[in-house]
Amino acid sequence: MAENQVKVRPALTDLKVGGEITFPIAKTKSVRAQASDLGLILDRKYQTETDREKRTITVTRLK
C-alpha cells in the first residue's frame, strides 16, 4: 500500500534552489500548505504548478 510514498515536508526541506519535486494531485492541499509554511519559516520561496492531465502537482524552489 505505501509503495514509494514520499513525505511532503522532508522532501520540500531537502529541495535545493532550482530543484523540482512532483506529487500526486491528491496531495495538493498538503503540498501547498507545507510549501507556504516552510517558505515563511525558512525564508524560502516555492512555486507550485498543477497538471490536470497528468494528475500531478509540481513544486519548484525559487529561493
PDB file of N, CA, C and O in Angstrom:
ATOM      1  N   MET A   1       0.818  -1.199   0.000  1.00  0.00           N
ATOM      2  CA  MET A   1       0.000   0.000   0.000  1.00  0.00           C
ATOM      3  C   MET A   1       0.864   1.266   0.000  1.00  0.00           C
ATOM      4  O   MET A   1       0.596   2.189  -0.769  1.00  0.00           O
ATOM      5  N   ALA A   2       1.881   1.322   0.838  1.00  0.00           N
ATOM      6  CA  ALA A   2       2.730   2.513   0.936  1.00  0.00           C
ATOM      7  C   ALA A   2       3.916   2.407  -0.009  1.00  0.00           C
ATOM      8  O   ALA A   2       5.066   2.524   0.415  1.00  0.00           O
ATOM      9  N   GLU A   3       3.645   2.191  -1.259  1.00  0.00           N
ATOM     10  CA  GLU A   3       4.688   1.988  -2.255  1.00  0.00           C
ATOM     11  C   GLU A   3       5.249   3.325  -2.740  1.00  0.00           C
ATOM     12  O   GLU A   3       4.531   4.126  -3.338  1.00  0.00           O
ATOM     13  N   ASN A   4       6.542   3.561  -2.476  1.00  0.00           N
ATOM     14  CA  ASN A   4       7.229   4.785  -2.903  1.00  0.00           C
ATOM     15  C   ASN A   4       6.522   6.063  -2.454  1.00  0.00           C
ATOM     16  O   ASN A   4       6.414   7.011  -3.233  1.00  0.00           O
ATOM     17  N   GLN A   5       6.048   6.103  -1.229  1.00  0.00           N
ATOM     18  CA  GLN A   5       5.393   7.295  -0.725  1.00  0.00           C
ATOM     19  C   GLN A   5       6.447   8.246  -0.160  1.00  0.00           C
ATOM     20  O   GLN A   5       7.197   7.887   0.748  1.00  0.00           O
ATOM     21  N   VAL A   6       6.495   9.455  -0.703  1.00  0.00           N
ATOM     22  CA  VAL A   6       7.446  10.466  -0.266  1.00  0.00           C
ATOM     23  C   VAL A   6       6.737  11.399   0.700  1.00  0.00           C
ATOM     24  O   VAL A   6       5.638  11.878   0.416  1.00  0.00           O
ATOM     25  N   LYS A   7       7.358  11.656   1.832  1.00  0.00           N
ATOM     26  CA  LYS A   7       6.798  12.592   2.805  1.00  0.00           C
ATOM     27  C   LYS A   7       6.982  14.009   2.269  1.00  0.00           C
ATOM     28  O   LYS A   7       8.052  14.351   1.765  1.00  0.00           O
ATOM     29  N   VAL A   8       5.960  14.817   2.375  1.00  0.00           N
ATOM     30  CA  VAL A   8       5.960  16.143   1.767  1.00  0.00           C
ATOM     31  C   VAL A   8       6.961  17.080   2.443  1.00  0.00           C
ATOM     32  O   VAL A   8       7.821  17.649   1.770  1.00  0.00           O
ATOM     33  N   ARG A   9       6.861  17.245   3.753  1.00  0.00           N
ATOM     34  CA  ARG A   9       7.703  18.232   4.449  1.00  0.00           C
ATOM     35  C   ARG A   9       9.202  17.945   4.315  1.00  0.00           C
ATOM     36  O   ARG A   9       9.955  18.854   3.966  1.00  0.00           O
ATOM     37  N   PRO A  10       9.666  16.711   4.579  1.00  0.00           N
ATOM     38  CA  PRO A  10      11.104  16.453   4.401  1.00  0.00           C
ATOM     39  C   PRO A  10      11.564  16.644   2.954  1.00  0.00           C
ATOM     40  O   PRO A  10      12.681  17.105   2.715  1.00  0.00           O
ATOM     41  N   ALA A  11      10.723  16.299   2.007  1.00  0.00           N
ATOM     42  CA  ALA A  11      11.094  16.456   0.595  1.00  0.00           C
ATOM     43  C   ALA A  11      11.262  17.932   0.245  1.00  0.00           C
ATOM     44  O   ALA A  11      12.196  18.294  -0.471  1.00  0.00           O
ATOM     45  N   LEU A  12      10.375  18.781   0.738  1.00  0.00           N
ATOM     46  CA  LEU A  12      10.478  20.213   0.457  1.00  0.00           C
ATOM     47  C   LEU A  12      11.647  20.845   1.204  1.00  0.00           C
ATOM     48  O   LEU A  12      12.298  21.751   0.683  1.00  0.00           O
ATOM     49  N   THR A  13      11.914  20.380   2.407  1.00  0.00           N
ATOM     50  CA  THR A  13      13.042  20.899   3.184  1.00  0.00           C
ATOM     51  C   THR A  13      14.368  20.580   2.501  1.00  0.00           C
ATOM     52  O   THR A  13      15.277  21.409   2.505  1.00  0.00           O
ATOM     53  N   ASP A  14      14.488  19.402   1.922  1.00  0.00           N
ATOM     54  CA  ASP A  14      15.727  18.969   1.263  1.00  0.00           C
ATOM     55  C   ASP A  14      15.906  19.545  -0.139  1.00  0.00           C
ATOM     56  O   ASP A  14      16.985  19.424  -0.720  1.00  0.00           O
ATOM     57  N   LEU A  15      14.876  20.162  -0.684  1.00  0.00           N
ATOM     58  CA  LEU A  15      14.920  20.664  -2.057  1.00  0.00           C
ATOM     59  C   LEU A  15      15.922  21.814  -2.184  1.00  0.00           C
ATOM     60  O   LEU A  15      15.897  22.753  -1.389  1.00  0.00           O
ATOM     61  N   LYS A  16      16.791  21.737  -3.172  1.00  0.00           N
ATOM     62  CA  LYS A  16      17.781  22.790  -3.441  1.00  0.00           C
ATOM     63  C   LYS A  16      17.155  23.857  -4.340  1.00  0.00           C
ATOM     64  O   LYS A  16      16.154  23.605  -5.010  1.00  0.00           O
ATOM     65  N   VAL A  17      17.757  25.056  -4.349  1.00  0.00           N
ATOM     66  CA  VAL A  17      17.275  26.138  -5.208  1.00  0.00           C
ATOM     67  C   VAL A  17      17.308  25.667  -6.665  1.00  0.00           C
ATOM     68  O   VAL A  17      18.323  25.158  -7.139  1.00  0.00           O
ATOM     69  N   GLY A  18      16.199  25.842  -7.356  1.00  0.00           N
ATOM     70  CA  GLY A  18      16.071  25.400  -8.739  1.00  0.00           C
ATOM     71  C   GLY A  18      15.567  23.974  -8.873  1.00  0.00           C
ATOM     72  O   GLY A  18      15.253  23.523  -9.974  1.00  0.00           O
ATOM     73  N   GLY A  19      15.489  23.263  -7.751  1.00  0.00           N
ATOM     74  CA  GLY A  19      15.033  21.876  -7.768  1.00  0.00           C
ATOM     75  C   GLY A  19      13.521  21.770  -7.872  1.00  0.00           C
ATOM     76  O   GLY A  19      12.789  22.692  -7.512  1.00  0.00           O
ATOM     77  N   GLU A  20      13.071  20.633  -8.371  1.00  0.00           N
ATOM     78  CA  GLU A  20      11.635  20.362  -8.512  1.00  0.00           C
ATOM     79  C   GLU A  20      11.316  18.998  -7.940  1.00  0.00           C
ATOM     80  O   GLU A  20      12.147  18.091  -7.958  1.00  0.00           O
ATOM     81  N   ILE A  21      10.102  18.864  -7.432  1.00  0.00           N
ATOM     82  CA  ILE A  21       9.599  17.563  -6.994  1.00  0.00           C
ATOM     83  C   ILE A  21       8.121  17.496  -7.348  1.00  0.00           C
ATOM     84  O   ILE A  21       7.407  18.495  -7.263  1.00  0.00           O
ATOM     85  N   THR A  22       7.675  16.323  -7.741  1.00  0.00           N
ATOM     86  CA  THR A  22       6.294  16.137  -8.177  1.00  0.00           C
ATOM     87  C   THR A  22       5.582  15.155  -7.261  1.00  0.00           C
ATOM     88  O   THR A  22       6.133  14.124  -6.873  1.00  0.00           O
ATOM     89  N   PHE A  23       4.342  15.499  -6.924  1.00  0.00           N
ATOM     90  CA  PHE A  23       3.499  14.676  -6.060  1.00  0.00           C
ATOM     91  C   PHE A  23       2.189  14.369  -6.778  1.00  0.00           C
ATOM     92  O   PHE A  23       1.825  15.065  -7.726  1.00  0.00           O
ATOM     93  N   PRO A  24       1.477  13.329  -6.332  1.00  0.00           N
ATOM     94  CA  PRO A  24       0.140  13.052  -6.880  1.00  0.00           C
ATOM     95  C   PRO A  24      -0.812  14.205  -6.541  1.00  0.00           C
ATOM     96  O   PRO A  24      -0.667  14.846  -5.500  1.00  0.00           O
ATOM     97  N   ILE A  25      -1.758  14.460  -7.397  1.00  0.00           N
ATOM     98  CA  ILE A  25      -2.668  15.591  -7.214  1.00  0.00           C
ATOM     99  C   ILE A  25      -3.516  15.446  -5.944  1.00  0.00           C
ATOM    100  O   ILE A  25      -4.030  16.441  -5.431  1.00  0.00           O
ATOM    101  N   ALA A  26      -3.662  14.238  -5.440  1.00  0.00           N
ATOM    102  CA  ALA A  26      -4.417  14.019  -4.199  1.00  0.00           C
ATOM    103  C   ALA A  26      -3.756  14.715  -3.007  1.00  0.00           C
ATOM    104  O   ALA A  26      -4.415  14.965  -1.997  1.00  0.00           O
ATOM    105  N   LYS A  27      -2.467  15.028  -3.112  1.00  0.00           N
ATOM    106  CA  LYS A  27      -1.744  15.689  -2.023  1.00  0.00           C
ATOM    107  C   LYS A  27      -1.689  17.207  -2.195  1.00  0.00           C
ATOM    108  O   LYS A  27      -0.933  17.876  -1.491  1.00  0.00           O
ATOM    109  N   THR A  28      -2.466  17.754  -3.108  1.00  0.00           N
ATOM    110  CA  THR A  28      -2.393  19.183  -3.421  1.00  0.00           C
ATOM    111  C   THR A  28      -2.543  20.073  -2.198  1.00  0.00           C
ATOM    112  O   THR A  28      -1.733  20.976  -1.991  1.00  0.00           O
ATOM    113  N   LYS A  29      -3.545  19.838  -1.400  1.00  0.00           N
ATOM    114  CA  LYS A  29      -3.799  20.696  -0.238  1.00  0.00           C
ATOM    115  C   LYS A  29      -2.626  20.653   0.738  1.00  0.00           C
ATOM    116  O   LYS A  29      -2.190  21.693   1.232  1.00  0.00           O
ATOM    117  N   SER A  30      -2.125  19.477   1.012  1.00  0.00           N
ATOM    118  CA  SER A  30      -0.997  19.314   1.923  1.00  0.00           C
ATOM    119  C   SER A  30       0.275  19.942   1.359  1.00  0.00           C
ATOM    120  O   SER A  30       1.005  20.622   2.081  1.00  0.00           O
ATOM    121  N   VAL A  31       0.540  19.719   0.081  1.00  0.00           N
ATOM    122  CA  VAL A  31       1.758  20.242  -0.553  1.00  0.00           C
ATOM    123  C   VAL A  31       1.766  21.767  -0.518  1.00  0.00           C
ATOM    124  O   VAL A  31       2.776  22.374  -0.161  1.00  0.00           O
ATOM    125  N   ARG A  32       0.662  22.380  -0.881  1.00  0.00           N
ATOM    126  CA  ARG A  32       0.605  23.847  -0.889  1.00  0.00           C
ATOM    127  C   ARG A  32       0.733  24.423   0.517  1.00  0.00           C
ATOM    128  O   ARG A  32       1.406  25.434   0.714  1.00  0.00           O
ATOM    129  N   ALA A  33       0.096  23.792   1.488  1.00  0.00           N
ATOM    130  CA  ALA A  33       0.191  24.264   2.870  1.00  0.00           C
ATOM    131  C   ALA A  33       1.622  24.158   3.384  1.00  0.00           C
ATOM    132  O   ALA A  33       2.129  25.088   4.009  1.00  0.00           O
ATOM    133  N   GLN A  34       2.268  23.033   3.123  1.00  0.00           N
ATOM    134  CA  GLN A  34       3.647  22.841   3.579  1.00  0.00           C
ATOM    135  C   GLN A  34       4.594  23.818   2.886  1.00  0.00           C
ATOM    136  O   GLN A  34       5.482  24.373   3.533  1.00  0.00           O
ATOM    137  N   ALA A  35       4.422  24.035   1.599  1.00  0.00           N
ATOM    138  CA  ALA A  35       5.276  24.973   0.863  1.00  0.00           C
ATOM    139  C   ALA A  35       5.126  26.383   1.434  1.00  0.00           C
ATOM    140  O   ALA A  35       6.111  27.108   1.574  1.00  0.00           O
ATOM    141  N   SER A  36       3.912  26.764   1.755  1.00  0.00           N
ATOM    142  CA  SER A  36       3.664  28.080   2.328  1.00  0.00           C
ATOM    143  C   SER A  36       4.309  28.208   3.706  1.00  0.00           C
ATOM    144  O   SER A  36       4.990  29.196   3.980  1.00  0.00           O
ATOM    145  N   ASP A  37       4.101  27.223   4.572  1.00  0.00           N
ATOM    146  CA  ASP A  37       4.672  27.242   5.922  1.00  0.00           C
ATOM    147  C   ASP A  37       6.194  27.252   5.892  1.00  0.00           C
ATOM    148  O   ASP A  37       6.824  28.062   6.571  1.00  0.00           O
ATOM    149  N   LEU A  38       6.784  26.361   5.111  1.00  0.00           N
ATOM    150  CA  LEU A  38       8.244  26.281   5.052  1.00  0.00           C
ATOM    151  C   LEU A  38       8.847  27.536   4.436  1.00  0.00           C
ATOM    152  O   LEU A  38       9.925  27.969   4.842  1.00  0.00           O
ATOM    153  N   GLY A  39       8.174  28.113   3.476  1.00  0.00           N
ATOM    154  CA  GLY A  39       8.657  29.355   2.886  1.00  0.00           C
ATOM    155  C   GLY A  39       8.751  30.462   3.921  1.00  0.00           C
ATOM    156  O   GLY A  39       9.712  31.231   3.933  1.00  0.00           O
ATOM    157  N   LEU A  40       7.762  30.540   4.780  1.00  0.00           N
ATOM    158  CA  LEU A  40       7.745  31.549   5.833  1.00  0.00           C
ATOM    159  C   LEU A  40       8.788  31.250   6.905  1.00  0.00           C
ATOM    160  O   LEU A  40       9.552  32.133   7.297  1.00  0.00           O
ATOM    161  N   ILE A  41       8.817  30.021   7.372  1.00  0.00           N
ATOM    162  CA  ILE A  41       9.717  29.634   8.462  1.00  0.00           C
ATOM    163  C   ILE A  41      11.188  29.691   8.048  1.00  0.00           C
ATOM    164  O   ILE A  41      12.025  30.187   8.801  1.00  0.00           O
ATOM    165  N   LEU A  42      11.503  29.187   6.857  1.00  0.00           N
ATOM    166  CA  LEU A  42      12.896  29.065   6.418  1.00  0.00           C
ATOM    167  C   LEU A  42      13.330  30.168   5.450  1.00  0.00           C
ATOM    168  O   LEU A  42      14.424  30.102   4.890  1.00  0.00           O
ATOM    169  N   ASP A  43      12.484  31.176   5.249  1.00  0.00           N
ATOM    170  CA  ASP A  43      12.768  32.280   4.326  1.00  0.00           C
ATOM    171  C   ASP A  43      13.117  31.766   2.934  1.00  0.00           C
ATOM    172  O   ASP A  43      14.154  32.109   2.367  1.00  0.00           O
ATOM    173  N   ARG A  44      12.231  30.941   2.403  1.00  0.00           N
ATOM    174  CA  ARG A  44      12.385  30.376   1.062  1.00  0.00           C
ATOM    175  C   ARG A  44      11.181  30.772   0.224  1.00  0.00           C
ATOM    176  O   ARG A  44      10.186  31.281   0.740  1.00  0.00           O
ATOM    177  N   LYS A  45      11.287  30.531  -1.070  1.00  0.00           N
ATOM    178  CA  LYS A  45      10.148  30.783  -1.955  1.00  0.00           C
ATOM    179  C   LYS A  45       9.937  29.553  -2.822  1.00  0.00           C
ATOM    180  O   LYS A  45      10.854  29.073  -3.487  1.00  0.00           O
ATOM    181  N   TYR A  46       8.709  29.057  -2.798  1.00  0.00           N
ATOM    182  CA  TYR A  46       8.331  27.897  -3.595  1.00  0.00           C
ATOM    183  C   TYR A  46       7.251  28.302  -4.583  1.00  0.00           C
ATOM    184  O   TYR A  46       6.468  29.216  -4.323  1.00  0.00           O
ATOM    185  N   GLN A  47       7.215  27.623  -5.707  1.00  0.00           N
ATOM    186  CA  GLN A  47       6.167  27.821  -6.716  1.00  0.00           C
ATOM    187  C   GLN A  47       5.527  26.463  -6.976  1.00  0.00           C
ATOM    188  O   GLN A  47       6.226  25.460  -7.121  1.00  0.00           O
ATOM    189  N   THR A  48       4.200  26.433  -7.035  1.00  0.00           N
ATOM    190  CA  THR A  48       3.516  25.171  -7.329  1.00  0.00           C
ATOM    191  C   THR A  48       2.795  25.281  -8.664  1.00  0.00           C
ATOM    192  O   THR A  48       2.333  26.351  -9.060  1.00  0.00           O
ATOM    193  N   GLU A  49       2.714  24.150  -9.341  1.00  0.00           N
ATOM    194  CA  GLU A  49       2.020  24.091 -10.630  1.00  0.00           C
ATOM    195  C   GLU A  49       1.298  22.755 -10.724  1.00  0.00           C
ATOM    196  O   GLU A  49       1.893  21.700 -10.503  1.00  0.00           O
ATOM    197  N   THR A  50       0.014  22.806 -11.053  1.00  0.00           N
ATOM    198  CA  THR A  50      -0.752  21.571 -11.199  1.00  0.00           C
ATOM    199  C   THR A  50      -0.903  21.213 -12.670  1.00  0.00           C
ATOM    200  O   THR A  50      -1.052  22.079 -13.532  1.00  0.00           O
ATOM    201  N   ASP A  51      -0.860  19.921 -12.927  1.00  0.00           N
ATOM    202  CA  ASP A  51      -1.068  19.397 -14.282  1.00  0.00           C
ATOM    203  C   ASP A  51      -2.298  18.500 -14.210  1.00  0.00           C
ATOM    204  O   ASP A  51      -2.228  17.374 -13.719  1.00  0.00           O
ATOM    205  N   ARG A  52      -3.406  19.001 -14.698  1.00  0.00           N
ATOM    206  CA  ARG A  52      -4.668  18.260 -14.612  1.00  0.00           C
ATOM    207  C   ARG A  52      -4.657  16.992 -15.446  1.00  0.00           C
ATOM    208  O   ARG A  52      -5.276  15.997 -15.069  1.00  0.00           O
ATOM    209  N   GLU A  53      -3.966  17.014 -16.567  1.00  0.00           N
ATOM    210  CA  GLU A  53      -3.921  15.827 -17.430  1.00  0.00           C
ATOM    211  C   GLU A  53      -3.118  14.695 -16.791  1.00  0.00           C
ATOM    212  O   GLU A  53      -3.535  13.537 -16.816  1.00  0.00           O
ATOM    213  N   LYS A  54      -1.965  15.038 -16.221  1.00  0.00           N
ATOM    214  CA  LYS A  54      -1.116  14.021 -15.585  1.00  0.00           C
ATOM    215  C   LYS A  54      -1.538  13.741 -14.145  1.00  0.00           C
ATOM    216  O   LYS A  54      -1.087  12.771 -13.536  1.00  0.00           O
ATOM    217  N   ARG A  55      -2.416  14.607 -13.601  1.00  0.00           N
ATOM    218  CA  ARG A  55      -2.909  14.474 -12.220  1.00  0.00           C
ATOM    219  C   ARG A  55      -1.762  14.584 -11.221  1.00  0.00           C
ATOM    220  O   ARG A  55      -1.624  13.759 -10.318  1.00  0.00           O
ATOM    221  N   THR A  56      -0.927  15.637 -11.403  1.00  0.00           N
ATOM    222  CA  THR A  56       0.216  15.855 -10.518  1.00  0.00           C
ATOM    223  C   THR A  56       0.303  17.315 -10.103  1.00  0.00           C
ATOM    224  O   THR A  56      -0.278  18.194 -10.739  1.00  0.00           O
ATOM    225  N   ILE A  57       1.042  17.558  -9.021  1.00  0.00           N
ATOM    226  CA  ILE A  57       1.395  18.907  -8.597  1.00  0.00           C
ATOM    227  C   ILE A  57       2.914  18.938  -8.464  1.00  0.00           C
ATOM    228  O   ILE A  57       3.510  18.068  -7.828  1.00  0.00           O
ATOM    229  N   THR A  58       3.532  19.947  -9.071  1.00  0.00           N
ATOM    230  CA  THR A  58       4.985  20.076  -9.060  1.00  0.00           C
ATOM    231  C   THR A  58       5.373  21.309  -8.260  1.00  0.00           C
ATOM    232  O   THR A  58       4.805  22.385  -8.446  1.00  0.00           O
ATOM    233  N   VAL A  59       6.349  21.142  -7.364  1.00  0.00           N
ATOM    234  CA  VAL A  59       6.855  22.240  -6.549  1.00  0.00           C
ATOM    235  C   VAL A  59       8.265  22.566  -7.018  1.00  0.00           C
ATOM    236  O   VAL A  59       9.097  21.674  -7.181  1.00  0.00           O
ATOM    237  N   THR A  60       8.526  23.850  -7.233  1.00  0.00           N
ATOM    238  CA  THR A  60       9.854  24.326  -7.613  1.00  0.00           C
ATOM    239  C   THR A  60      10.331  25.295  -6.538  1.00  0.00           C
ATOM    240  O   THR A  60       9.587  26.187  -6.129  1.00  0.00           O
ATOM    241  N   ARG A  61      11.570  25.124  -6.080  1.00  0.00           N
ATOM    242  CA  ARG A  61      12.132  26.064  -5.109  1.00  0.00           C
ATOM    243  C   ARG A  61      12.824  27.189  -5.867  1.00  0.00           C
ATOM    244  O   ARG A  61      13.737  26.949  -6.657  1.00  0.00           O
ATOM    245  N   LEU A  62      12.380  28.419  -5.619  1.00  0.00           N
ATOM    246  CA  LEU A  62      12.914  29.582  -6.314  1.00  0.00           C
ATOM    247  C   LEU A  62      13.986  30.316  -5.515  1.00  0.00           C
ATOM    248  O   LEU A  62      14.868  30.942  -6.102  1.00  0.00           O
ATOM    249  N   LYS A  63      13.924  30.248  -4.185  1.00  0.00           N
ATOM    250  CA  LYS A  63      14.877  30.970  -3.326  1.00  0.00           C
ATOM    251  C   LYS A  63      15.313  30.085  -2.190  1.00  0.00           C
ATOM    252  O   LYS A  63      16.114  30.504  -1.353  1.00  0.00           O
TER     253      LYS A  63
END
